[in-house]
């Protein structure tokens, strides 16, 4: 499907579904078709565009050039945005075509999707239910197939709760690794730009384009989940009905069936931190962001939003500092409970309320929806929300159920790996004309968005299945597969206990191609690895058979000369097998 065909199908679908509350500004079809034609021309000219032909929508607290950024309040926008926010310009540069901007809980204050003068955004499947918010329009636009990918934001769960209720994938990255320039802040210290898509591959592809160039990746960035990851789950599940608890139990069983080790932990410090976001001094950041406007335009602001932001203006500095100290204490306690675990698996949200239930108790329902999301950004954690089937409700209907894989800062690739294992798609909504994301390079988005990595070539005990593989798994290294050296090396069985191979470059005249494997290692982690490397081994540059090079294990000339040349076997595992047979 060309970009022009996708755009025309999208506008037909928008007309057919009759959901005007999804959009705040829908661009004229002719303008978008012209942009799509330019994308098709670039592809025809041989340009590689990772998102070519994908239709996109953008939450209206993120700048799109030529459209007013209202943040869900019409009078907030002084005029059209002069330029795209970086995340939007990057999507466009990669071939995505932006149809317009979407509705949201005003000033991104809410998890329900109903706090907007543009109308409550309704669930894609059952219009009497909420969409989830605050990225309500973005999520429903994707769920209905009107777009392939949508930009959201997340401070307390706004990029995850709607994903769960709409049966979507929502990626909430490590705080700061996706630029927030051109975004109306909610709580500047904790805001994240997020992405929605119907599948992990599309969300991954979009996030790879949006991320990078902001906060540096943490030195301990994990590039992959271990083959037998250790995953914590909540010991108790507050707020979940028996049927939702059963759905979560089924997700835990699916993950365990993949080989993951599961252990229950208490969530008390996580849940206590979650309450600080609205019930404590941290809410002062919401007033710092837009409080002056809200105070001056009280009659133009949603009453619930106005009450929250207005009250935040009375928070004293002492209270704010005290709660930041308390948050630091709770974060330390929470991370201590995660010690030894790779990730935490939680239900994304607690229920799927009706519009009437939210109207009757707007604050109480909203608070419950954030039980398992509010703490995440406060503790500098990353998360991937994925669909996990459906749950039968009391009225006989089925609600989408979702889970989130949460990891430490820099664990985005690890969380993505585990999310792929646990997801279970809900029944599909009719999605006319949806495009498919072009095949990517096979590496998760952090590895394409600036995370510092080094390719490591191994020939011995660090091969997959060998005794020291865990040293790379424990450092979050990503296995890339088999590889061979250029025909300029020889392999020896060294005189060490236990026996290990040594690789030496001897030149093309005397060398052969030696088999091994490639791993991708965080560059900072590689330094740690080198510091622990025993003699006579060292790390150096190795030329590979495809003409590229990688860091690889070598040994001192003296150790190699004292060993036994086993180059005829081609690689270490073969030499081991033949040695045992010969013996």
DAURJO-V544447 format. One record per residue. N is the residue number from 0. OMEGA is omega in whole degrees, 0 to 359 (NA if undefined). NEAR is the number of other C-alpha atoms within 10 Angstrom. D_CENTER is the distance of its C-alpha to the mean C-alpha in Angstrom with 1 decimal. Layout:
BEGIN
n->[N:N]
omega->[OMEGA:OMEGA]
near->[NEAR:NEAR]
d_center->[D_CENTER:D_CENTER]
END
This chain:
BEGIN
n->[0:1:2:3:4:5:6:7:8:9:10:11:12:13:14:15:16:17:18:19:20:21:22:23:24:25:26:27:28:29:30:31:32:33:34:35:36:37:38:39:40:41:42:43:44:45:46:47:48:49:50:51:52:53:54:55:56:57:58:59:60:61:62:63:64:65:66:67:68:69:70:71:72:73:74:75:76:77:78:79:80:81:82:83:84:85:86:87:88:89:90:91:92:93:94:95:96:97:98:99:100:101:102:103:104:105:106:107:108:109:110:111:112:113:114:115:116:117:118:119:120:121:122:123:124:125:126:127:128:129:130:131:132:133:134:135:136:137:138:139:140:141:142:143:144:145:146:147:148:149:150:151:152:153:154:155:156:157:158:159:160:161:162:163:164:165:166:167:168:169:170:171:172:173:174:175:176:177:178:179:180:181:182:183:184:185:186:187:188:189:190:191:192:193:194:195:196:197:198:199:200:201:202:203:204:205:206:207:208:209:210:211:212:213:214:215:216:217:218:219:220:221:222:223:224:225:226:227:228:229:230:231:232:233:234:235:236:237:238:239:240:241:242:243:244:245:246:247:248:249:250:251:252:253:254:255:256:257:258:259:260:261:262:263:264:265:266:267:268:269:270:271:272:273:274:275:276:277:278:279:280:281:282:283:284:285:286:287:288:289:290:291:292:293:294:295:296:297:298:299:300:301:302:303:304:305:306:307:308:309:310:311:312:313:314:315:316:317:318:319:320:321:322:323:324:325:326:327:328:329:330:331:332:333:334:335:336:337:338:339:340:341:342:343:344:345:346:347:348:349:350:351:352:353:354:355:356:357:358:359:360:361:362:363:364:365:366:367:368:369:370:371:372:373:374:375:376:377:378:379:380:381:382:383:384:385:386:387:388:389:390:391:392:393:394:395:396:397:398:399:400:401:402:403:404:405:406:407:408:409:410:411:412:413:414:415:416:417:418:419:420:421:422:423:424:425:426:427:428:429:430:431:432:433:434:435:436:437:438:439:440:441:442:443:444:445:446:447:448:449:450:451:452:453:454:455:456:457:458:459:460:461:462:463:464:465:466:467:468:469:470:471:472:473:474:475:476:477:478:479:480:481:482:483:484:485:486:487:488:489:490:491:492:493:494:495:496:497:498:499:500:501:502:503:504:505:506:507:508:509:510:511:512:513:514:515:516:517:518:519:520:521:522:523:524:525:526:527:528:529:530:531:532:533:534:535:536:537:538:539:540:541:542:543:544:545:546:547:548:549:550:551:552:553:554:555:556:557:558:559:560:561:562:563:564:565:566:567:568:569:570:571:572:573:574:575:576:577:578:579:580:581:582]
omega->[178:178:179:179:180:181:180:176:180:181:174:180:178:178:185:188:177:179:183:182:179:190:165:175:173:184:177:184:183:180:183:177:179:177:178:178:177:176:178:179:178:178:180:180:176:180:178:181:186:183:184:175:180:175:185:172:186:176:189:163:179:187:168:185:177:180:177:175:187:189:179:178:188:185:181:183:177:181:179:176:182:181:177:164:181:182:180:180:179:176:180:179:181:174:177:181:185:180:181:181:192:182:182:166:189:181:178:182:180:178:188:181:182:188:184:175:177:177:175:178:186:178:182:185:184:188:177:182:178:176:195:182:5:182:191:182:179:182:183:177:178:182:179:180:179:174:180:182:179:178:173:170:184:172:181:182:186:176:183:180:177:177:181:185:180:178:185:168:175:179:174:189:168:184:172:183:171:185:179:174:181:179:174:185:169:168:193:183:190:183:174:169:186:179:174:173:181:181:184:183:181:178:179:181:180:181:178:179:185:190:174:176:179:176:175:178:179:180:182:180:179:183:183:170:177:179:176:183:174:186:176:174:181:175:174:182:181:175:183:174:178:181:177:175:179:178:178:177:178:178:178:179:178:180:179:181:178:181:179:176:186:176:181:177:174:183:187:181:177:184:177:177:180:181:180:187:180:185:183:185:183:180:177:179:178:177:177:183:187:185:181:178:182:180:183:184:186:182:180:186:175:185:180:179:180:180:181:184:179:179:180:180:180:179:181:181:180:179:180:181:179:183:174:176:179:178:178:178:181:178:178:179:180:181:175:177:178:180:181:178:176:186:176:177:180:167:181:178:194:188:174:187:174:175:181:179:178:179:181:183:188:183:182:179:181:181:180:182:182:184:186:180:190:186:194:182:179:183:180:176:175:184:171:177:180:176:182:176:180:179:178:180:180:181:179:179:181:176:173:177:181:175:178:171:184:180:179:176:182:180:185:180:177:180:179:178:182:178:178:183:190:186:175:188:174:174:186:167:177:184:185:170:183:180:175:180:177:179:179:182:176:178:181:192:180:182:176:186:170:176:184:183:177:175:182:179:182:182:188:189:178:173:176:182:179:191:185:176:184:180:176:177:183:177:177:179:181:180:182:177:182:176:177:177:166:182:182:186:172:185:179:170:187:178:179:176:358:181:176:180:174:181:179:175:181:179:184:183:185:188:175:173:181:182:176:180:176:171:171:187:171:187:177:178:179:177:177:180:181:182:182:186:183:172:9:185:174:176:179:182:178:177:182:186:180:179:177:178:179:169:182:178:171:176:181:179:181:180:180:182:180:181:179:181:180:185:182:181:174:179:185:179:178:178:178:182:183:177:180:179:181:181:NA]
near->[13:15:28:22:15:24:32:17:19:25:17:14:19:21:11:9:11:9:17:17:19:25:27:24:18:18:15:11:14:11:10:22:19:15:20:27:18:15:26:19:13:15:17:10:9:8:14:12:18:21:29:27:29:30:30:29:29:28:32:33:29:29:28:27:15:13:21:23:28:27:28:28:21:17:15:18:15:10:12:14:18:12:14:19:18:21:28:25:18:18:26:22:16:22:25:27:31:25:24:20:29:32:37:42:30:28:28:32:27:29:33:34:30:27:28:23:17:20:18:22:34:24:26:23:20:13:13:13:21:27:35:36:36:36:40:36:36:36:44:33:27:26:28:24:24:28:34:31:33:27:30:33:31:30:30:32:30:34:34:40:36:35:38:31:31:31:32:30:32:32:32:32:29:26:26:21:24:24:20:21:15:18:24:21:24:26:23:15:15:19:23:31:29:28:29:36:30:25:21:22:21:24:24:24:26:30:28:23:23:24:25:21:14:14:13:13:20:17:14:16:27:30:31:26:25:22:11:14:23:19:25:25:21:16:11:13:19:14:15:17:13:10:14:23:18:13:22:24:14:15:24:20:14:16:22:18:12:14:12:20:15:19:13:13:15:15:17:14:18:24:19:18:25:26:16:19:23:17:12:18:22:24:21:25:22:24:24:16:17:18:20:13:14:22:16:10:13:14:10:15:24:19:11:15:21:22:14:19:26:20:15:22:18:11:17:11:11:10:14:17:13:14:18:18:12:15:23:15:13:21:21:14:14:20:16:11:16:18:10:12:17:25:26:22:28:21:29:30:28:24:22:25:19:17:21:12:14:18:12:10:10:18:16:11:19:19:17:16:25:24:23:27:27:25:26:26:25:24:22:18:21:27:34:31:32:32:28:25:22:21:21:14:14:8:6:8:11:17:24:22:30:36:31:34:29:28:28:24:23:25:27:29:27:30:29:29:18:25:24:16:15:25:22:19:19:19:11:11:13:11:16:16:19:22:25:15:20:15:11:15:10:11:16:21:26:28:19:18:18:16:21:19:20:17:20:25:31:25:27:24:19:20:23:21:10:11:11:13:15:18:13:21:23:14:22:24:28:24:20:15:12:15:19:22:27:22:19:20:21:24:29:23:23:22:15:12:6:7:12:17:27:29:26:20:20:13:13:12:9:11:18:21:21:24:24:22:20:22:25:21:26:26:17:16:20:21:11:12:15:12:9:9:12:8:10:15:17:15:18:13:13:24:19:19:16:10:8:10:16:20:18:21:22:22:21:14:14:9:18:22:15:12:18:15:17:20:20:13:17:17:21:24:19:14:19:16:12:12:12:9:8:7:6]
d_center->[26.9:27.4:25.7:28.9:29.1:25.6:26.3:29.7:28.3:25.8:28.7:30.8:28.2:27.8:31.6:31.8:29.3:30.9:28.0:28.9:27.1:23.7:24.7:26.0:26.9:27.1:28.3:31.5:31.1:33.4:31.3:28.1:30.1:31.5:28.1:27.1:30.4:29.6:26.4:28.5:31.1:28.7:27.6:31.3:32.0:29.8:26.8:23.5:21.0:17.6:17.2:20.9:22.1:19.0:19.9:17.6:18.1:17.3:17.5:20.9:20.0:18.6:21.5:22.5:25.7:28.8:27.4:27.9:25.0:26.2:23.4:25.2:28.6:30.9:33.0:30.2:29.8:32.7:32.3:30.0:27.3:28.8:25.7:22.1:19.4:17.8:14.6:17.1:19.5:16.9:16.1:19.8:20.6:18.5:20.6:18.9:21.6:21.1:23.3:23.2:21.8:21.0:22.3:20.8:22.1:24.3:22.9:19.6:21.6:21.0:19.0:21.6:21.8:25.5:26.2:27.0:30.4:29.0:29.0:26.9:24.2:25.0:23.1:22.9:25.0:27.3:28.4:29.8:26.4:23.8:20.7:18.7:17.8:17.7:15.8:18.4:19.6:16.4:15.4:19.0:19.4:16.8:18.2:21.7:20.9:22.1:19.1:16.6:13.7:13.6:12.6:12.3:12.3:11.7:14.2:15.2:13.0:13.6:10.2:10.3:14.1:14.8:12.3:14.1:17.5:17.1:15.8:12.6:9.0:7.0:3.4:4.8:4.7:7.9:10.8:12.5:10.7:10.5:14.2:15.5:18.9:20.4:18.6:21.0:20.1:20.0:19.8:19.4:18.5:15.5:14.2:10.8:10.3:7.8:8.1:9.9:11.3:13.6:12.1:9.2:11.0:11.4:7.9:7.2:10.6:10.3:7.4:9.6:12.4:11.3:10.2:13.0:16.4:15.7:15.3:16.1:13.8:15.3:18.0:16.7:13.4:12.8:12.6:12.8:13.6:17.4:19.5:20.6:17.8:19.0:17.1:18.5:19.1:21.0:24.8:25.4:23.6:25.1:25.1:24.5:27.4:28.8:27.3:23.8:24.3:25.5:22.4:20.3:22.8:22.5:18.8:19.7:22.4:20.3:18.1:21.4:23.0:20.6:22.1:19.8:21.9:21.5:23.1:23.5:23.3:24.4:22.0:24.7:23.3:19.9:21.7:24.2:21.7:20.2:23.7:24.1:21.8:24.4:27.4:27.7:28.2:24.6:25.0:27.3:24.5:24.4:28.0:27.6:25.2:27.3:30.1:32.9:32.3:32.0:35.2:37.0:36.0:36.0:37.6:34.8:31.9:30.8:32.8:30.1:27.9:31.0:32.0:28.7:28.6:32.3:32.6:30.0:32.5:34.9:32.7:34.7:33.6:34.7:32.6:29.5:30.2:31.1:27.8:25.8:27.9:27.3:23.5:23.8:26.0:23.8:20.7:22.9:24.1:20.7:19.5:22.9:22.4:19.2:21.4:21.6:18.5:15.2:13.2:14.1:14.0:15.1:16.1:13.9:17.1:20.9:22.7:23.1:25.9:28.3:29.0:32.3:30.8:28.6:31.7:33.8:31.5:28.8:28.0:28.2:26.0:23.4:23.5:23.2:20.1:18.3:19.6:16.3:14.0:16.4:16.3:12.7:12.8:16.4:15.8:13.2:10.7:6.9:5.8:4.8:8.0:10.2:13.9:16.5:19.7:22.2:24.5:28.1:29.1:32.5:33.5:32.8:29.8:26.4:23.3:19.8:18.3:14.7:13.2:10.2:9.3:9.5:10.0:11.9:11.2:10.3:9.1:5.5:7.4:9.4:7.2:6.2:10.0:11.1:9.4:11.3:14.3:14.5:13.8:17.1:17.4:19.9:22.9:22.2:23.5:25.6:23.6:26.3:25.7:21.9:21.0:19.1:16.7:18.7:18.2:15.9:16.9:15.3:13.1:9.3:8.1:8.7:12.1:12.8:12.0:14.5:13.8:17.4:18.3:21.7:22.9:25.2:28.0:29.5:32.7:33.6:32.4:28.7:28.6:26.6:29.0:31.0:31.7:29.5:26.3:24.9:25.3:22.5:20.3:20.7:19.6:16.3:17.9:16.9:19.9:20.7:24.0:27.8:29.4:33.0:34.7:37.1:40.6:41.6:40.8:42.5:41.3:43.4:43.5:43.7:46.2:43.6:43.1:41.1:41.6:38.9:38.9:39.4:38.5:40.9:41.2:44.8:44.7:45.0:48.7:48.1:44.5:42.6:39.0:37.3:34.5:31.3:27.6:24.8:21.8:19.2:19.3:17.9:21.0:21.5:21.4:23.9:26.2:26.2:26.8:29.7:31.3:31.6:33.1:36.6:39.6:40.7:37.1:35.4:32.5:33.5:32.8:33.2:34.0:32.5:34.3:32.2:33.3:30.1:30.1:28.0:28.6:30.6:32.9:36.5:39.6:42.6:45.5:47.8:45.5:45.1:48.8:49.6:47.4:48.0:46.9:44.9:43.7:45.5:43.0:40.1:37.5:37.4:36.7:39.5:41.8:41.1:41.9:45.1:46.2:46.1:48.0:50.6:51.1]
END
